[in-house]
Amino acid sequence: MKKNIQETRTYKAGETIYSHNDPAEFIFLIHSGKVRIESKHGLELGTLETGEIFGEVGHIIEAPRTVTAVS
């Protein structure tokens, strides 16, 4: 059973939030700034902005991350 945990984290520009194959322990909501989503080969797949949620799929299906997220 998953825990219901909420916490605020701050990342510096260019800091990796999670990497391909990491366990999907959390769902993220962007309070401010942007997050770049990259393939396992470093190809940029898109950019997410304030108010967007990411990381939910792996968390829901309990599978490792399939992409890398960078602040």
All heavy atoms as TSV, in Angstrom:
chain	resi	resn	atom	element	x	y	z
A	1	MET	N	N	0.841	-1.181	0.000
A	1	MET	CA	C	0.000	0.000	0.000
A	1	MET	C	C	0.888	1.248	0.000
A	1	MET	O	O	1.844	1.338	0.758
A	1	MET	CB	C	-0.876	-0.015	1.238
A	1	MET	CG	C	-1.857	1.081	1.279
A	1	MET	SD	S	-2.994	0.717	2.649
A	1	MET	CE	C	-3.853	2.210	2.718
A	2	LYS	N	N	0.555	2.207	-0.847
A	2	LYS	CA	C	1.357	3.421	-0.947
A	2	LYS	C	C	1.035	4.392	0.176
A	2	LYS	O	O	-0.093	4.483	0.627
A	2	LYS	CB	C	1.108	4.089	-2.291
A	2	LYS	CG	C	1.590	3.241	-3.430
A	2	LYS	CD	C	1.404	3.940	-4.737
A	2	LYS	CE	C	1.803	2.959	-5.791
A	2	LYS	NZ	N	2.257	3.457	-6.975
A	3	LYS	N	N	2.050	5.118	0.603
A	3	LYS	CA	C	1.879	6.128	1.631
A	3	LYS	C	C	1.403	7.429	0.995
A	3	LYS	O	O	1.730	7.728	-0.146
A	3	LYS	CB	C	3.200	6.381	2.341
A	3	LYS	CG	C	3.731	5.191	3.079
A	3	LYS	CD	C	5.058	5.536	3.691
A	3	LYS	CE	C	5.676	4.317	4.343
A	3	LYS	NZ	N	6.998	4.618	4.874
A	4	ASN	N	N	0.657	8.210	1.738
A	4	ASN	CA	C	0.224	9.521	1.288
A	4	ASN	C	C	1.173	10.546	1.902
A	4	ASN	O	O	1.005	10.955	3.040
A	4	ASN	CB	C	-1.217	9.784	1.716
A	4	ASN	CG	C	-1.723	11.111	1.213
A	4	ASN	OD1	O	-1.105	11.734	0.369
A	4	ASN	ND2	N	-2.852	11.532	1.724
A	5	ILE	N	N	2.183	10.939	1.145
A	5	ILE	CA	C	3.210	11.852	1.637
A	5	ILE	C	C	3.239	13.081	0.746
A	5	ILE	O	O	3.239	12.973	-0.474
A	5	ILE	CB	C	4.598	11.191	1.619
A	5	ILE	CG1	C	4.622	9.966	2.517
A	5	ILE	CG2	C	5.663	12.182	2.037
A	5	ILE	CD1	C	5.891	9.163	2.419
A	6	GLN	N	N	3.258	14.243	1.357
A	6	GLN	CA	C	3.408	15.488	0.613
A	6	GLN	C	C	4.602	16.229	1.180
A	6	GLN	O	O	4.732	16.356	2.396
A	6	GLN	CB	C	2.162	16.357	0.745
A	6	GLN	CG	C	0.940	15.751	0.146
A	6	GLN	CD	C	-0.284	16.635	0.352
A	6	GLN	OE1	O	-0.251	17.607	1.094
A	6	GLN	NE2	N	-1.361	16.289	-0.301
A	7	GLU	N	N	5.454	16.700	0.293
A	7	GLU	CA	C	6.586	17.503	0.743
A	7	GLU	C	C	6.984	18.433	-0.379
A	7	GLU	O	O	6.697	18.182	-1.547
A	7	GLU	CB	C	7.763	16.638	1.178
A	7	GLU	CG	C	8.372	15.797	0.083
A	7	GLU	CD	C	9.514	14.932	0.576
A	7	GLU	OE1	O	9.290	14.057	1.430
A	7	GLU	OE2	O	10.635	15.137	0.083
A	8	THR	N	N	7.620	19.517	-0.014
A	8	THR	CA	C	8.110	20.489	-0.991
A	8	THR	C	C	9.602	20.277	-1.177
A	8	THR	O	O	10.336	20.141	-0.198
A	8	THR	CB	C	7.845	21.927	-0.500
A	8	THR	OG1	O	6.440	22.097	-0.334
A	8	THR	CG2	C	8.368	22.943	-1.492
A	9	ARG	N	N	10.006	20.221	-2.420
A	9	ARG	CA	C	11.429	20.096	-2.750
A	9	ARG	C	C	11.811	21.230	-3.690
A	9	ARG	O	O	11.018	21.648	-4.524
A	9	ARG	CB	C	11.703	18.771	-3.456
A	9	ARG	CG	C	11.466	17.572	-2.588
A	9	ARG	CD	C	11.764	16.317	-3.345
A	9	ARG	NE	N	11.565	15.149	-2.500
A	9	ARG	CZ	C	11.821	13.924	-2.888
A	9	ARG	NH1	N	12.272	13.685	-4.097
A	9	ARG	NH2	N	11.611	12.920	-2.067
A	10	THR	N	N	13.040	21.686	-3.568
A	10	THR	CA	C	13.557	22.737	-4.438
A	10	THR	C	C	14.760	22.186	-5.184
A	10	THR	O	O	15.621	21.540	-4.581
A	10	THR	CB	C	13.967	23.968	-3.607
A	10	THR	OG1	O	12.821	24.424	-2.861
A	10	THR	CG2	C	14.474	25.083	-4.493
A	11	TYR	N	N	14.801	22.432	-6.487
A	11	TYR	CA	C	15.905	21.966	-7.327
A	11	TYR	C	C	16.559	23.161	-8.000
A	11	TYR	O	O	15.880	24.100	-8.416
A	11	TYR	CB	C	15.391	21.001	-8.398
A	11	TYR	CG	C	14.807	19.734	-7.826
A	11	TYR	CD1	C	13.460	19.631	-7.520
A	11	TYR	CD2	C	15.612	18.629	-7.583
A	11	TYR	CE1	C	12.927	18.473	-6.975
A	11	TYR	CE2	C	15.088	17.461	-7.046
A	11	TYR	CZ	C	13.735	17.389	-6.748
A	11	TYR	OH	O	13.210	16.243	-6.219
A	12	LYS	N	N	17.870	23.112	-8.131
A	12	LYS	CA	C	18.615	24.144	-8.849
A	12	LYS	C	C	18.470	23.913	-10.344
A	12	LYS	O	O	18.219	22.791	-10.792
A	12	LYS	CB	C	20.097	24.086	-8.464
A	12	LYS	CG	C	20.353	24.391	-7.015
A	12	LYS	CD	C	21.822	24.245	-6.683
A	12	LYS	CE	C	22.032	24.479	-5.197
A	12	LYS	NZ	N	23.415	24.265	-4.807
A	13	ALA	N	N	18.661	24.954	-11.123
A	13	ALA	CA	C	18.605	24.841	-12.583
A	13	ALA	C	C	19.607	23.794	-13.054
A	13	ALA	O	O	20.763	23.779	-12.612
A	13	ALA	CB	C	18.906	26.184	-13.237
A	14	GLY	N	N	19.151	22.871	-13.883
A	14	GLY	CA	C	20.014	21.827	-14.417
A	14	GLY	C	C	20.148	20.602	-13.536
A	14	GLY	O	O	20.806	19.627	-13.913
A	15	GLU	N	N	19.526	20.616	-12.372
A	15	GLU	CA	C	19.616	19.481	-11.453
A	15	GLU	C	C	18.651	18.373	-11.877
A	15	GLU	O	O	17.500	18.632	-12.227
A	15	GLU	CB	C	19.290	19.941	-10.031
A	15	GLU	CG	C	19.486	18.888	-8.982
A	15	GLU	CD	C	19.249	19.416	-7.576
A	15	GLU	OE1	O	18.987	20.614	-7.387
A	15	GLU	OE2	O	19.330	18.585	-6.656
A	16	THR	N	N	19.114	17.129	-11.823
A	16	THR	CA	C	18.271	15.988	-12.168
A	16	THR	C	C	17.302	15.707	-11.027
A	16	THR	O	O	17.710	15.559	-9.878
A	16	THR	CB	C	19.133	14.740	-12.447
A	16	THR	OG1	O	19.988	15.024	-13.563
A	16	THR	CG2	C	18.274	13.530	-12.768
A	17	ILE	N	N	16.030	15.629	-11.364
A	17	ILE	CA	C	14.977	15.318	-10.400
A	17	ILE	C	C	14.873	13.809	-10.253
A	17	ILE	O	O	14.800	13.282	-9.145
A	17	ILE	CB	C	13.645	15.941	-10.833
A	17	ILE	CG1	C	13.798	17.470	-10.888
A	17	ILE	CG2	C	12.505	15.516	-9.909
A	17	ILE	CD1	C	12.669	18.180	-11.588
A	18	TYR	N	N	14.829	13.118	-11.377
A	18	TYR	CA	C	14.929	11.661	-11.399
A	18	TYR	C	C	15.474	11.224	-12.743
A	18	TYR	O	O	15.418	11.964	-13.710
A	18	TYR	CB	C	13.615	10.951	-11.056
A	18	TYR	CG	C	12.435	11.229	-11.955
A	18	TYR	CD1	C	12.353	10.694	-13.236
A	18	TYR	CD2	C	11.374	11.997	-11.519
A	18	TYR	CE1	C	11.265	10.928	-14.051
A	18	TYR	CE2	C	10.275	12.233	-12.325
A	18	TYR	CZ	C	10.223	11.696	-13.591
A	18	TYR	OH	O	9.140	11.928	-14.397
A	19	SER	N	N	16.030	10.019	-12.780
A	19	SER	CA	C	16.652	9.482	-13.990
A	19	SER	C	C	15.911	8.248	-14.490
A	19	SER	O	O	15.195	7.584	-13.727
A	19	SER	CB	C	18.101	9.085	-13.706
A	19	SER	OG	O	18.850	10.211	-13.351
A	20	HIS	N	N	16.133	7.956	-15.757
A	20	HIS	CA	C	15.591	6.743	-16.374
A	20	HIS	C	C	15.941	5.544	-15.499
A	20	HIS	O	O	17.064	5.425	-15.022
A	20	HIS	CB	C	16.201	6.614	-17.780
A	20	HIS	CG	C	15.825	5.366	-18.483
A	20	HIS	ND1	N	16.611	4.251	-18.479
A	20	HIS	CD2	C	14.729	5.059	-19.200
A	20	HIS	CE1	C	16.025	3.302	-19.176
A	20	HIS	NE2	N	14.877	3.770	-19.623
A	21	ASN	N	N	14.982	4.693	-15.260
A	21	ASN	CA	C	15.097	3.467	-14.452
A	21	ASN	C	C	15.053	3.682	-12.944
A	21	ASN	O	O	15.092	2.709	-12.192
A	21	ASN	CB	C	16.317	2.628	-14.823
A	21	ASN	CG	C	16.038	1.726	-16.006
A	21	ASN	OD1	O	14.893	1.353	-16.265
A	21	ASN	ND2	N	17.069	1.387	-16.744
A	22	ASP	N	N	14.982	4.924	-12.470
A	22	ASP	CA	C	14.800	5.145	-11.028
A	22	ASP	C	C	13.433	4.602	-10.612
A	22	ASP	O	O	12.495	4.578	-11.417
A	22	ASP	CB	C	14.835	6.642	-10.692
A	22	ASP	CG	C	16.224	7.228	-10.645
A	22	ASP	OD1	O	17.207	6.462	-10.759
A	22	ASP	OD2	O	16.326	8.465	-10.515
A	23	PRO	N	N	13.268	4.206	-9.354
A	23	PRO	CA	C	11.935	3.812	-8.882
A	23	PRO	C	C	11.001	5.019	-8.913
A	23	PRO	O	O	11.423	6.149	-8.659
A	23	PRO	CB	C	12.170	3.363	-7.440
A	23	PRO	CG	C	13.595	3.561	-7.142
A	23	PRO	CD	C	14.293	4.096	-8.348
A	24	ALA	N	N	9.746	4.787	-9.256
A	24	ALA	CA	C	8.758	5.872	-9.361
A	24	ALA	C	C	8.026	6.031	-8.034
A	24	ALA	O	O	6.878	5.630	-7.879
A	24	ALA	CB	C	7.800	5.582	-10.499
A	25	GLU	N	N	8.697	6.631	-7.085
A	25	GLU	CA	C	8.153	6.745	-5.731
A	25	GLU	C	C	7.231	7.937	-5.535
A	25	GLU	O	O	6.422	7.948	-4.611
A	25	GLU	CB	C	9.299	6.832	-4.724
A	25	GLU	CG	C	10.174	5.593	-4.736
A	25	GLU	CD	C	11.382	5.743	-3.847
A	25	GLU	OE1	O	12.052	6.789	-3.913
A	25	GLU	OE2	O	11.644	4.803	-3.090
A	26	PHE	N	N	7.349	8.951	-6.387
A	26	PHE	CA	C	6.605	10.186	-6.174
A	26	PHE	C	C	5.970	10.693	-7.467
A	26	PHE	O	O	6.453	10.418	-8.558
A	26	PHE	CB	C	7.518	11.297	-5.636
A	26	PHE	CG	C	8.171	10.954	-4.340
A	26	PHE	CD1	C	9.479	10.507	-4.305
A	26	PHE	CD2	C	7.476	11.067	-3.150
A	26	PHE	CE1	C	10.086	10.176	-3.106
A	26	PHE	CE2	C	8.072	10.744	-1.943
A	26	PHE	CZ	C	9.381	10.296	-1.918
A	27	ILE	N	N	4.916	11.467	-7.304
A	27	ILE	CA	C	4.308	12.257	-8.369
A	27	ILE	C	C	4.695	13.703	-8.072
A	27	ILE	O	O	4.681	14.124	-6.912
A	27	ILE	CB	C	2.775	12.098	-8.361
A	27	ILE	CG1	C	2.397	10.651	-8.659
A	27	ILE	CG2	C	2.128	13.054	-9.353
A	27	ILE	CD1	C	0.925	10.353	-8.465
A	28	PHE	N	N	5.014	14.473	-9.083
A	28	PHE	CA	C	5.494	15.839	-8.893
A	28	PHE	C	C	4.512	16.863	-9.461
A	28	PHE	O	O	3.926	16.653	-10.512
A	28	PHE	CB	C	6.844	16.025	-9.597
A	28	PHE	CG	C	7.940	15.183	-9.017
A	28	PHE	CD1	C	8.112	13.867	-9.421
A	28	PHE	CD2	C	8.796	15.698	-8.062
A	28	PHE	CE1	C	9.116	13.080	-8.889
A	28	PHE	CE2	C	9.807	14.916	-7.516
A	28	PHE	CZ	C	9.967	13.609	-7.936
A	29	LEU	N	N	4.378	17.995	-8.767
A	29	LEU	CA	C	3.622	19.152	-9.219
A	29	LEU	C	C	4.595	20.322	-9.251
A	29	LEU	O	O	5.265	20.603	-8.246
A	29	LEU	CB	C	2.465	19.461	-8.260
A	29	LEU	CG	C	1.770	20.809	-8.450
A	29	LEU	CD1	C	1.081	20.870	-9.813
A	29	LEU	CD2	C	0.771	21.060	-7.324
A	30	ILE	N	N	4.677	20.998	-10.370
A	30	ILE	CA	C	5.608	22.124	-10.507
A	30	ILE	C	C	4.953	23.379	-9.929
A	30	ILE	O	O	3.951	23.858	-10.451
A	30	ILE	CB	C	5.989	22.351	-11.985
A	30	ILE	CG1	C	6.567	21.072	-12.580
A	30	ILE	CG2	C	6.963	23.529	-12.100
A	30	ILE	CD1	C	6.756	21.129	-14.083
A	31	HIS	N	N	5.524	23.896	-8.834
A	31	HIS	CA	C	5.009	25.120	-8.212
A	31	HIS	C	C	5.523	26.357	-8.932
A	31	HIS	O	O	4.817	27.357	-9.023
A	31	HIS	CB	C	5.401	25.188	-6.730
A	31	HIS	CG	C	4.639	24.233	-5.887
A	31	HIS	ND1	N	3.393	24.496	-5.389
A	31	HIS	CD2	C	4.951	22.989	-5.461
A	31	HIS	CE1	C	2.965	23.472	-4.702
A	31	HIS	NE2	N	3.889	22.529	-4.724
A	32	SER	N	N	6.759	26.298	-9.416
A	32	SER	CA	C	7.320	27.391	-10.213
A	32	SER	C	C	8.494	26.849	-11.007
A	32	SER	O	O	9.129	25.877	-10.611
A	32	SER	CB	C	7.768	28.560	-9.327
A	32	SER	OG	O	8.837	28.183	-8.503
A	33	GLY	N	N	8.754	27.457	-12.133
A	33	GLY	CA	C	9.870	27.052	-12.980
A	33	GLY	C	C	9.449	26.084	-14.075
A	33	GLY	O	O	8.266	25.965	-14.394
A	34	LYS	N	N	10.436	25.407	-14.630
A	34	LYS	CA	C	10.217	24.481	-15.737
A	34	LYS	C	C	10.983	23.185	-15.492
A	34	LYS	O	O	11.999	23.174	-14.808
A	34	LYS	CB	C	10.693	25.099	-17.051
A	34	LYS	CG	C	9.918	26.325	-17.463
A	34	LYS	CD	C	10.417	26.873	-18.786
A	34	LYS	CE	C	9.626	28.116	-19.151
A	34	LYS	NZ	N	10.044	28.650	-20.446
A	35	VAL	N	N	10.499	22.112	-16.099
A	35	VAL	CA	C	11.161	20.810	-16.028
A	35	VAL	C	C	11.300	20.272	-17.446
A	35	VAL	O	O	10.323	20.231	-18.202
A	35	VAL	CB	C	10.355	19.825	-15.150
A	35	VAL	CG1	C	10.976	18.434	-15.210
A	35	VAL	CG2	C	10.292	20.323	-13.717
A	36	ARG	N	N	12.509	19.892	-17.806
A	36	ARG	CA	C	12.784	19.295	-19.120
A	36	ARG	C	C	12.697	17.777	-18.989
A	36	ARG	O	O	13.265	17.189	-18.078
A	36	ARG	CB	C	14.174	19.725	-19.606
A	36	ARG	CG	C	14.505	19.273	-21.014
A	36	ARG	CD	C	15.862	19.795	-21.490
A	36	ARG	NE	N	16.943	19.212	-20.710
A	36	ARG	CZ	C	17.749	19.908	-19.899
A	36	ARG	NH1	N	17.598	21.198	-19.735
A	36	ARG	NH2	N	18.711	19.301	-19.234
A	37	ILE	N	N	11.971	17.152	-19.901
A	37	ILE	CA	C	11.856	15.702	-19.921
A	37	ILE	C	C	12.749	15.184	-21.044
A	37	ILE	O	O	12.658	15.653	-22.185
A	37	ILE	CB	C	10.392	15.258	-20.147
A	37	ILE	CG1	C	9.475	15.861	-19.072
A	37	ILE	CG2	C	10.289	13.738	-20.190
A	37	ILE	CD1	C	9.798	15.438	-17.649
A	38	GLU	N	N	13.616	14.223	-20.719
A	38	GLU	CA	C	14.581	13.692	-21.687
A	38	GLU	C	C	14.439	12.181	-21.819
A	38	GLU	O	O	14.118	11.487	-20.840
A	38	GLU	CB	C	16.017	13.980	-21.229
A	38	GLU	CG	C	16.342	15.437	-21.077
A	38	GLU	CD	C	17.737	15.658	-20.527
A	38	GLU	OE1	O	18.388	14.687	-20.068
A	38	GLU	OE2	O	18.188	16.811	-20.540
A	39	SER	N	N	14.735	11.668	-23.008
A	39	SER	CA	C	14.771	10.221	-23.223
A	39	SER	C	C	15.991	9.648	-22.505
A	39	SER	O	O	16.862	10.386	-22.047
A	39	SER	CB	C	14.857	9.906	-24.716
A	39	SER	OG	O	16.153	10.204	-25.207
A	40	LYS	N	N	16.070	8.319	-22.452
A	40	LYS	CA	C	17.226	7.694	-21.799
A	40	LYS	C	C	18.525	8.010	-22.529
A	40	LYS	O	O	19.602	7.844	-21.981
A	40	LYS	CB	C	17.030	6.194	-21.669
A	40	LYS	CG	C	16.983	5.436	-22.971
A	40	LYS	CD	C	16.772	3.959	-22.721
A	40	LYS	CE	C	16.697	3.181	-24.000
A	40	LYS	NZ	N	16.522	1.750	-23.738
A	41	HIS	N	N	18.435	8.509	-23.769
A	41	HIS	CA	C	19.625	8.871	-24.552
A	41	HIS	C	C	19.914	10.369	-24.503
A	41	HIS	O	O	20.796	10.853	-25.198
A	41	HIS	CB	C	19.443	8.432	-26.005
A	41	HIS	CG	C	19.173	6.966	-26.139
A	41	HIS	ND1	N	20.107	5.999	-25.841
A	41	HIS	CD2	C	18.063	6.294	-26.502
A	41	HIS	CE1	C	19.589	4.800	-26.029
A	41	HIS	NE2	N	18.340	4.948	-26.421
A	42	GLY	N	N	19.141	11.120	-23.690
A	42	GLY	CA	C	19.383	12.550	-23.533
A	42	GLY	C	C	18.655	13.437	-24.518
A	42	GLY	O	O	18.842	14.655	-24.508
A	43	LEU	N	N	17.798	12.877	-25.366
A	43	LEU	CA	C	17.029	13.662	-26.328
A	43	LEU	C	C	15.891	14.367	-25.600
A	43	LEU	O	O	15.144	13.737	-24.845
A	43	LEU	CB	C	16.462	12.748	-27.416
A	43	LEU	CG	C	15.573	13.389	-28.464
A	43	LEU	CD1	C	16.386	14.335	-29.336
A	43	LEU	CD2	C	14.925	12.321	-29.324
A	44	GLU	N	N	15.757	15.680	-25.801
A	44	GLU	CA	C	14.679	16.420	-25.154
A	44	GLU	C	C	13.334	16.033	-25.756
A	44	GLU	O	O	13.132	16.111	-26.968
A	44	GLU	CB	C	14.890	17.929	-25.291
A	44	GLU	CG	C	13.824	18.709	-24.539
A	44	GLU	CD	C	14.047	20.207	-24.534
A	44	GLU	OE1	O	15.205	20.649	-24.665
A	44	GLU	OE2	O	13.057	20.931	-24.401
A	45	LEU	N	N	12.417	15.607	-24.902
A	45	LEU	CA	C	11.082	15.190	-25.340
A	45	LEU	C	C	10.043	16.275	-25.121
A	45	LEU	O	O	8.990	16.269	-25.757
A	45	LEU	CB	C	10.659	13.919	-24.598
A	45	LEU	CG	C	11.584	12.718	-24.761
A	45	LEU	CD1	C	11.134	11.576	-23.873
A	45	LEU	CD2	C	11.627	12.286	-26.219
A	46	GLY	N	N	10.313	17.186	-24.217
A	46	GLY	CA	C	9.370	18.266	-23.937
A	46	GLY	C	C	9.755	19.035	-22.697
A	46	GLY	O	O	10.670	18.656	-21.975
A	47	THR	N	N	9.021	20.126	-22.477
A	47	THR	CA	C	9.238	20.960	-21.304
A	47	THR	C	C	7.910	21.168	-20.606
A	47	THR	O	O	6.903	21.457	-21.241
A	47	THR	CB	C	9.831	22.328	-21.705
A	47	THR	OG1	O	11.068	22.113	-22.392
A	47	THR	CG2	C	10.086	23.198	-20.494
A	48	LEU	N	N	7.916	20.998	-19.294
A	48	LEU	CA	C	6.729	21.195	-18.471
A	48	LEU	C	C	6.894	22.485	-17.684
A	48	LEU	O	O	8.015	22.884	-17.361
A	48	LEU	CB	C	6.555	20.013	-17.515
A	48	LEU	CG	C	6.505	18.636	-18.178
A	48	LEU	CD1	C	6.491	17.544	-17.123
A	48	LEU	CD2	C	5.297	18.533	-19.082
A	49	GLU	N	N	5.775	23.147	-17.364
A	49	GLU	CA	C	5.827	24.438	-16.688
A	49	GLU	C	C	4.979	24.460	-15.429
A	49	GLU	O	O	4.288	23.483	-15.117
A	49	GLU	CB	C	5.394	25.528	-17.661
A	49	GLU	CG	C	6.308	25.611	-18.875
A	49	GLU	CD	C	6.004	26.777	-19.791
A	49	GLU	OE1	O	5.185	27.643	-19.419
A	49	GLU	OE2	O	6.594	26.825	-20.869
A	50	THR	N	N	5.003	25.577	-14.735
A	50	THR	CA	C	4.263	25.775	-13.496
A	50	THR	C	C	2.824	25.252	-13.619
A	50	THR	O	O	2.149	25.527	-14.598
A	50	THR	CB	C	4.245	27.275	-13.123
A	50	THR	OG1	O	5.592	27.714	-12.977
A	50	THR	CG2	C	3.488	27.523	-11.833
A	51	GLY	N	N	2.415	24.488	-12.621
A	51	GLY	CA	C	1.056	23.951	-12.580
A	51	GLY	C	C	0.910	22.570	-13.179
A	51	GLY	O	O	-0.110	21.916	-12.990
A	52	GLU	N	N	1.930	22.094	-13.893
A	52	GLU	CA	C	1.835	20.775	-14.518
A	52	GLU	C	C	2.304	19.684	-13.548
A	52	GLU	O	O	3.133	19.906	-12.675
A	52	GLU	CB	C	2.646	20.730	-15.808
A	52	GLU	CG	C	2.050	21.634	-16.885
A	52	GLU	CD	C	2.662	21.408	-18.230
A	52	GLU	OE1	O	2.215	20.498	-18.948
A	52	GLU	OE2	O	3.605	22.166	-18.560
A	53	ILE	N	N	1.741	18.502	-13.755
A	53	ILE	CA	C	2.079	17.315	-12.961
A	53	ILE	C	C	2.886	16.372	-13.844
A	53	ILE	O	O	2.608	16.248	-15.035
A	53	ILE	CB	C	0.790	16.620	-12.480
A	53	ILE	CG1	C	0.055	17.539	-11.498
A	53	ILE	CG2	C	1.079	15.269	-11.847
A	53	ILE	CD1	C	-1.318	17.044	-11.108
A	54	PHE	N	N	3.860	15.689	-13.238
A	54	PHE	CA	C	4.626	14.691	-13.994
A	54	PHE	C	C	5.058	13.576	-13.062
A	54	PHE	O	O	5.016	13.700	-11.849
A	54	PHE	CB	C	5.828	15.326	-14.708
A	54	PHE	CG	C	6.885	15.884	-13.791
A	54	PHE	CD1	C	8.058	15.171	-13.551
A	54	PHE	CD2	C	6.728	17.120	-13.186
A	54	PHE	CE1	C	9.038	15.687	-12.712
A	54	PHE	CE2	C	7.706	17.643	-12.349
A	54	PHE	CZ	C	8.866	16.924	-12.113
A	55	GLY	N	N	5.431	12.448	-13.662
A	55	GLY	CA	C	5.878	11.297	-12.893
A	55	GLY	C	C	4.750	10.405	-12.406
A	55	GLY	O	O	4.977	9.442	-11.678
A	56	GLU	N	N	3.534	10.702	-12.839
A	56	GLU	CA	C	2.381	9.967	-12.320
A	56	GLU	C	C	2.235	8.565	-12.896
A	56	GLU	O	O	1.807	7.637	-12.200
A	56	GLU	CB	C	1.085	10.766	-12.535
A	56	GLU	CG	C	0.584	10.851	-13.947
A	56	GLU	CD	C	1.291	11.858	-14.844
A	56	GLU	OE1	O	2.290	12.473	-14.441
A	56	GLU	OE2	O	0.826	12.013	-15.984
A	57	VAL	N	N	2.592	8.362	-14.153
A	57	VAL	CA	C	2.355	7.064	-14.788
A	57	VAL	C	C	3.150	5.955	-14.102
A	57	VAL	O	O	2.593	4.939	-13.690
A	57	VAL	CB	C	2.652	7.116	-16.298
A	57	VAL	CG1	C	2.529	5.736	-16.910
A	57	VAL	CG2	C	1.711	8.092	-16.990
A	58	GLY	N	N	4.442	6.145	-13.972
A	58	GLY	CA	C	5.272	5.130	-13.317
A	58	GLY	C	C	4.834	4.878	-11.885
A	58	GLY	O	O	4.859	3.746	-11.411
A	59	HIS	N	N	4.426	5.940	-11.208
A	59	HIS	CA	C	3.980	5.798	-9.826
A	59	HIS	C	C	2.701	4.962	-9.753
A	59	HIS	O	O	2.589	4.057	-8.938
A	59	HIS	CB	C	3.750	7.174	-9.209
A	59	HIS	CG	C	3.348	7.138	-7.779
A	59	HIS	ND1	N	4.237	6.826	-6.775
A	59	HIS	CD2	C	2.162	7.355	-7.182
A	59	HIS	CE1	C	3.598	6.858	-5.617
A	59	HIS	NE2	N	2.333	7.182	-5.841
A	60	ILE	N	N	1.757	5.240	-10.629
A	60	ILE	CA	C	0.474	4.525	-10.609
A	60	ILE	C	C	0.643	3.057	-10.982
A	60	ILE	O	O	0.068	2.181	-10.338
A	60	ILE	CB	C	-0.541	5.226	-11.533
A	60	ILE	CG1	C	-0.928	6.578	-10.930
A	60	ILE	CG2	C	-1.772	4.350	-11.762
A	60	ILE	CD1	C	-1.701	7.481	-11.862
A	61	ILE	N	N	1.455	2.778	-12.009
A	61	ILE	CA	C	1.607	1.384	-12.449
A	61	ILE	C	C	2.757	0.666	-11.746
A	61	ILE	O	O	3.038	-0.491	-12.030
A	61	ILE	CB	C	1.751	1.282	-13.975
A	61	ILE	CG1	C	3.045	1.927	-14.466
A	61	ILE	CG2	C	0.540	1.860	-14.687
A	61	ILE	CD1	C	3.341	1.673	-15.941
A	62	GLU	N	N	3.433	1.385	-10.829
A	62	GLU	CA	C	4.530	0.831	-10.044
A	62	GLU	C	C	5.642	0.262	-10.917
A	62	GLU	O	O	6.091	-0.865	-10.734
A	62	GLU	CB	C	4.015	-0.195	-9.048
A	62	GLU	CG	C	3.042	0.390	-8.050
A	62	GLU	CD	C	2.528	-0.587	-7.021
A	62	GLU	OE1	O	2.829	-1.802	-7.116
A	62	GLU	OE2	O	1.805	-0.146	-6.123
A	63	ALA	N	N	6.064	1.086	-11.886
A	63	ALA	CA	C	7.145	0.704	-12.802
A	63	ALA	C	C	8.263	1.743	-12.715
A	63	ALA	O	O	8.018	2.882	-12.339
A	63	ALA	CB	C	6.613	0.648	-14.230
A	64	PRO	N	N	9.486	1.366	-13.064
A	64	PRO	CA	C	10.601	2.334	-13.037
A	64	PRO	C	C	10.356	3.484	-14.025
A	64	PRO	O	O	9.584	3.365	-14.974
A	64	PRO	CB	C	11.805	1.514	-13.492
A	64	PRO	CG	C	11.421	0.089	-13.298
A	64	PRO	CD	C	9.930	0.041	-13.452
A	65	ARG	N	N	11.031	4.582	-13.779
A	65	ARG	CA	C	10.933	5.767	-14.663
A	65	ARG	C	C	11.404	5.394	-16.065
A	65	ARG	O	O	12.378	4.654	-16.236
A	65	ARG	CB	C	11.804	6.910	-14.142
A	65	ARG	CG	C	11.469	7.358	-12.741
A	65	ARG	CD	C	10.143	8.036	-12.647
A	65	ARG	NE	N	9.951	8.582	-11.308
A	65	ARG	CZ	C	8.798	9.045	-10.871
A	65	ARG	NH1	N	7.745	9.039	-11.655
A	65	ARG	NH2	N	8.696	9.511	-9.654
A	66	THR	N	N	10.724	5.924	-17.067
A	66	THR	CA	C	11.091	5.657	-18.459
A	66	THR	C	C	11.804	6.832	-19.095
A	66	THR	O	O	12.268	6.739	-20.229
A	66	THR	CB	C	9.845	5.300	-19.301
A	66	THR	OG1	O	8.924	6.390	-19.233
A	66	THR	CG2	C	9.201	4.012	-18.818
A	67	VAL	N	N	11.880	7.952	-18.367
A	67	VAL	CA	C	12.543	9.166	-18.857
A	67	VAL	C	C	13.346	9.772	-17.715
A	67	VAL	O	O	13.280	9.339	-16.572
A	67	VAL	CB	C	11.522	10.196	-19.397
A	67	VAL	CG1	C	10.801	9.678	-20.623
A	67	VAL	CG2	C	10.539	10.621	-18.319
A	68	THR	N	N	14.063	10.846	-18.047
A	68	THR	CA	C	14.786	11.637	-17.054
A	68	THR	C	C	14.121	12.996	-16.959
A	68	THR	O	O	13.726	13.559	-17.987
A	68	THR	CB	C	16.267	11.784	-17.456
A	68	THR	OG1	O	16.860	10.475	-17.450
A	68	THR	CG2	C	17.050	12.688	-16.516
A	69	ALA	N	N	13.985	13.536	-15.756
A	69	ALA	CA	C	13.418	14.870	-15.534
A	69	ALA	C	C	14.493	15.767	-14.950
A	69	ALA	O	O	15.145	15.415	-13.967
A	69	ALA	CB	C	12.228	14.775	-14.583
A	70	VAL	N	N	14.677	16.934	-15.576
A	70	VAL	CA	C	15.735	17.881	-15.173
A	70	VAL	C	C	15.127	19.249	-14.948
A	70	VAL	O	O	14.347	19.732	-15.786
A	70	VAL	CB	C	16.829	17.973	-16.270
A	70	VAL	CG1	C	17.927	18.940	-15.865
A	70	VAL	CG2	C	17.402	16.595	-16.579
A	71	SER	N	N	15.483	19.886	-13.821
A	71	SER	CA	C	14.941	21.227	-13.529
A	71	SER	C	C	15.573	22.262	-14.419
A	71	SER	O	O	16.617	22.075	-14.981
A	71	SER	CB	C	15.167	21.582	-12.065
A	71	SER	OG	O	16.532	21.672	-11.789
